[in-house]
Amino acid sequence: MVIRAIMLMVLSVVALSLSATGLTGRYLLPADTTPIVAAVASAPPAGSTAAKTVRPVPLRRGDTLVTALARQGLDRRVSHDIATALVEGGADLRRMRPRHGLEITWDLTGEPVALHYEPSPWIGFAVIATDDGWKVERSETRPDVRVEAVRGEVSSSLFEAVDDANESPQLVLEMVEIFSSDFDFTADTRAGDRFRLLVEKRYAGDQFVDYGRLLVAQYVSDGRILTGVGFENGSRHTYYDPDGRSLKKSFLKSPMEFTRITSGFTYARPHPILGGTRPHLAIDYGAPVGTPVRAVADATVAKAGWNGGNGISVTLRHRSGYETMYNHLSRLGAGVRPGARVSQRQVIGYVGSTGLSTGPHLDYRVSKNGRFVNPLNEKFLPGEPIPAGERAEFLKHARAVVRQLEATAPF
């Protein structure tokens, strides 16, 4: 990795510096900086002549630096000294994770002479033993940001389509977020749907690390083309359609991200428990117990708790006369109680099978001015359009990125 290569160069420079100043013996850095090999359980014994002296330190969940180094045979006092030096050098050791890079360099007598800690691909710390204690060198790598096109076609699922394009599921979640007020990916995704994106990818050297901003996205389903253009609105990256209308509506199309509809809105459905034909003024989403359920819009909690045949239930009161109900939950979300305020996308409960229910699912209902309406057909209030003063700049930007998308990722 780039940071590791830089750190090794730092170690070599420091070694030459120490040698030039007469600091020899215990504090000489080893000449061997061969690539990392398999992890070892403890430090090499004193006097070891093993050729490989740079050893990885596996990090476990919940580890502190001291406990991780103790498993490698380091003296606790030495470990504390290294940790203190790192903290004073700017490292945040409270958030160590198994994915972080950690290596120890040993000399031929089995003494630790350097440590390299890489909490991210963008920053690394080299800790070097000197006569005056442990010295810390910090190195940073600036991300190489590249704009790349991604495209795909759904055959069985959107996740699989993105995977087939050799991309991360993170892109699915971001695209779903952009269009979540206009398209129900739970109910409406079908084989043959296509998508294409322009996305920033961040590299450390030639190594892909993560995604930056999603600049523009298009999703095509059943002849309908959804386009989302990202635009810096103040300090926020907000998405609009090509005409400058906000894609963030006041209501989401679905209270769950990925599941399936098991029963639709109807005035005549055979009741699976009570028998007979009864109205089903809701949309049922089948999902495993514990699946998060989101508030579809900002609201005040009107009711929360046991509600007869609805089981554990939440009713939210929104603006413009709308209320939404979420029934048969297994439990409520944190802080969800009558009178509490909740925000759009906040988890207000978890799928269950409480009350009159034949299996795990969410019974989701929407009412307007006291009358139940079909959530899939309701035209909810639009979001705020692009500010008038920025409209000309946005339209120019939108035309440019859409043309770029069409040229680099043609369908």
N, C-alpha and C positions, 0 to 999 in steps of 0.2 A: 504494500500500500504506500501511497505517496508520503503520508506523514511518517510512516516507519522508515522509509528510505532517508527522509530528511533527518530523522532522529539519529540514525546510524552515522550519517555524515557528521552530525553534531558531536556524537560520542568520539569519532575518530579525531576531529579537530581538538576536542578537549584533551584526548590522550596525548596528542603531539605537544599540546601546550604544557601539560603536566610533565612530560618527559623533558621538555626544553628547560623547565624551571627546576629540574632536579628532584621532582616528586616521583620517586620510583618505588619499587617493591609492591606493597599491598595495594597501592592506589593506581598502579598501571592498568589501563584498559586492555583487555585481551585483543590480540590482532584478529582472531577468528570471529567474523560476523556472518557466518553462513546462515541460510534461511532457517526458519523455525522448523523443528521436527516435533515428533509426538511428545505430549506432555509427560513430565516425570513427577513422581510422588514426593521427592525430597531433593535437597541440594546435593551436589556431588560431594563425596567425602573429601576431607583435607588431603592434599597431595594428589588428587585425581589428575590424570593426564588425558581425560576425555577430550576429543577434538571439538565437540560442539559445546559452546559455553553460553549461548543465548537460548534460554529456555522459556517457554510460555507458562503463564500462571493461570490455570482455569478459574474463572469466577463463577460462583454459585449464587443463586437468588438469596438475598439477605446478607451477603458477605460484606464485611468491612475490609479495608486494605490490610489491616493487621491480622485478621483471621485468615485471609487468603495467603498472606506471606508466611504465616505460622505453619500452614500445611506444607510449605516448601522448605521448612527447616530453619527459617530465619529467627534469630533471637528477637524476643518481643521488644526489647529496648531499641534495637536497630530498626525494627518495623515502625515503631512510634516515631523515631527520628525522621524516617523517610516520609511518613504520612504528614508530619508537621511541616517538612520542607515543601511538599506538594501543595498543601493548603496555603502556605505563605506565598507560593508561586502562582496562585490563582486557580488551582484545581478544586472542583467541587466533589469531594469524596463521599458526600451524603447520598449521592445518586448513582452509585456503582451498579452496573448491570452485567449479566452474563455475556452480553454481546460486546462489551468493551474489551479492548486489547490491553494485555498486561504481560510484560516480559522482564526477566531478570538476567543480567549478565554476570557470570561468575569468573573469578580468576582461577589460575591453575591450582591454587591452594584451597579452593572451595569457599572463598570469601566473596560476598556480593559486592560488586564494584559499580554497578549501574542498574537502573530500572527505567523501563519505558512504559508509559501509560497513555493510551489513546482512547479517550471517552467518545470520540466521534471521528469520522474521516477528515474533519476539518481542523482538528486541534490535537496536539500531542505534547507530552511532557517527558523530558529526559532528566533523570535524577542521577548525578554522578558523585561518587565518593571522593572527597578531597581531605587534606590535612585539617581543614577548617570545618569539616562536617559535610553535609550533603548539599550540593549545588544543583539548582533547577534551571533547565533551559526549556523555554516554551516555543513551539513552532505552530504556525497556522497556514492552512492551505485555502486559497480562495476558490470557491466552486467554479467550475467551467460549465456555464449554463448554455445548453443547446436546445433550440426549438425543433422538435421532431413531430412527424405526423404518425398517427395510429389509426387504423381502420379495421373493421371486422364485420362479420355477419353472424346473426344468431341462428343456431341450428337446434340446440336443446335448451340453452340458458345463456344469459348475458355474461355470467361469470366465465363460462366455458369459452365463449367467443373471445373475451379479452385474454384468457389464458392461451388460446390458440394463436393470438397475436404476440405471444411471448411478453405480455405486460402484466402488471400487478393488479390484484383485485381492488387496490386503492383507487384505480381509475374508474372502476364500475361505481364505487360509492360516490365519487366526486360527480360523475355524470348524472347519476340518479338524483343527487342533491340539487343540481342545476335545474333539472326538469321536473322536480317532485311536485310542483304546484300545477303542472299542465298535463302530466302523463303518469298514469298509475302503472309502474313497472310490475306490480304484483298481478294486476288483472289483464293488462293490455299487451304485454310482451309476447311476441309470437315468432315462430320460425320464419326466417326470411327478413326480419328486421335488420337494418344496417346502421352502422355508426362510423363516424370519423372525427378525429380530434387533432388539434394542434396543442402540444403540451411542452412545457419547459422540463428538461431533464438535467439534473445536476450531476456532474462527474468530478471525481478526484483523479486527475490523469486520464487514463482510459477506463477507469472503473466507474460504472454507473452506481450512484449512491441512492438518490431519491428523486421524487418529482417536485417541480416548482409549481408555478401557476398553470392552470388549464386556460389557454388563451381563447379558444373557440371550440364549440362542440356542435355536432349535428347528429340527430337521430331520426331515422326514417322508418315509419311503421304504417303499413296499409295505405300507402300513398300520401301520408301526412309527414311533412318535414318540420322538425323542431330544430331551431338554431339558437344557441346561446353564445353571446359575445361578452367576454370579460372586459371590464373597464374600471380604471382606477377612479373611484368616486370619493374624493377626500383621501382618507387613509385606508379605505375599504376597497377590495376587489369584488365588484358587484356584476351580476350577469343580467343582460337585457336581450330582447329579441332585436333583429336588425333595424327595426324602426324606433328603438329606444324605449320600448315598454319593458318594465321590470318583470323578470321571470319569478320573482319572489312574491307570490300572491299571499293574500291574507289567510288562506286555508291550503293545507296539503291535500293532495288527492287521496292519500291513504295514511292510516295511523300506524302502519307497519312497513318496513323497508322491503322485505322479501318473504313472501308467503303465497298462499293460493286462496282464491275465493271458493268457498264450499257451498254457499247459498246466497242468492241474490235478493234484491228488494222486490216484494210481491204482496198483493193483497189476498192471495189464496195459495197457501202452502200446507201440505199435510204435516201436522205437528208430530215430530218423532217420539214425543213422550206423552203428551196429553191426548193425542189422537184427534181425528177430525181435521177439517180444513180451516186454517186460521191465517190472518194477515202476518206477514213477516216483514216488518217495516225497518229492515236493517240489512247490512252486508255482513255475512259471516266469513271470517278469515281463519282457515285451518293452520295451526302452527304448534310446535312443541310447547309443553309447559315451561314457563320461564322466559319465553321470547318477549323482549321489551315492546311496550306499546307507547306510542308517542302522542302528545297533544298535537292536534292538527293545526292549532292556531293559538295565539296568546289568549289567555282566559283567566277567569276567577273560578275556583272550585266551588260548585254549588252543593254537591253531595259527594261523599266518599265513604264507602264501607259496605256492610251487608244490605242487600236490597231484594229480599224474598227470592223469587225464581230467577232473578238476574244474578244471584250470587254476589260476590264482591264486585262492586260497581263504582264507577266514577262518572259524575255529570259535570261538564264544564259549561260555563256561561260566557259566550263571546259577544262581540259588538254586533250591531245591526240585527238583533233579534235571534241570533243563532245559538243553539245549544247542541252539544255532542255528548253521547253516552258510550261508555266502554264497559261491557258486561262479561261476567263469568271469569273474572281475573283470579289468579292464584294469590296475589298480594298487591298492595299499593306501592307506588313509588315513594321515594324518600321525600318527606315534607308535604305529601299530598293529603290535605285535610280541608274541610269546609272553610271558605274564606281566604284560603291561600291563593297567591297569584302563581300562574305557571306560564312558561313561554313556549312558543312554537318549537316542536321537536323535543321538548323535555319529556323524559320517561315518566309517565304517570301511573304505570302499573305493569303487570306481567301476565302473559297468557296463562289461563287455567281452565278448570272445568267445574267451577262452583255453581250452585243453584241447579236449575233444571237444564242440564247439559248432558249430551250423550258422549262427549269427548272433548279434548283440549281444543279450544278455538276462541276467537274474539267475536262477540256480537257488537257491531259498531253502528250507531244510529245518529242521525242528524235531524234536528227540528228547526224550523224557521217560524217565528211568531207562534209557537205552540203546535205547529203541524209538522208531522214527519215528512221528510223529503228524501229522494233517492240521492245518496252522496255521490254516486258516479255520474249523475246527470246535472247536478246543481252547478250553476255558474256563480262562483264566488267572486268577491270583490278583488279587483286588480291591485297590484302593488304600485308604488310611486314610479312615475316615468323618469327618464334622464332629465336633470335640471335644464331649464331652457338655455341658460348661459353656456352649457357644455354640449348642447345638442349637435351643433355643426361639427365640432371636433370628434364627437362620438360617431356620427354617420360616416365621416371620412375613415376613421379607424375601422369601423365595422366592415365597410366595403373592402378595405385592404386585407384584413385577416381572412374574410370569407373567400376572396379570390385566391389567397395563398393556400387555404385549405383545399379548395377545389382543384388547384393545380398540382399539389403534392400528394393528395390522397383521392384520386378520382374513383367514383363508384363504377 
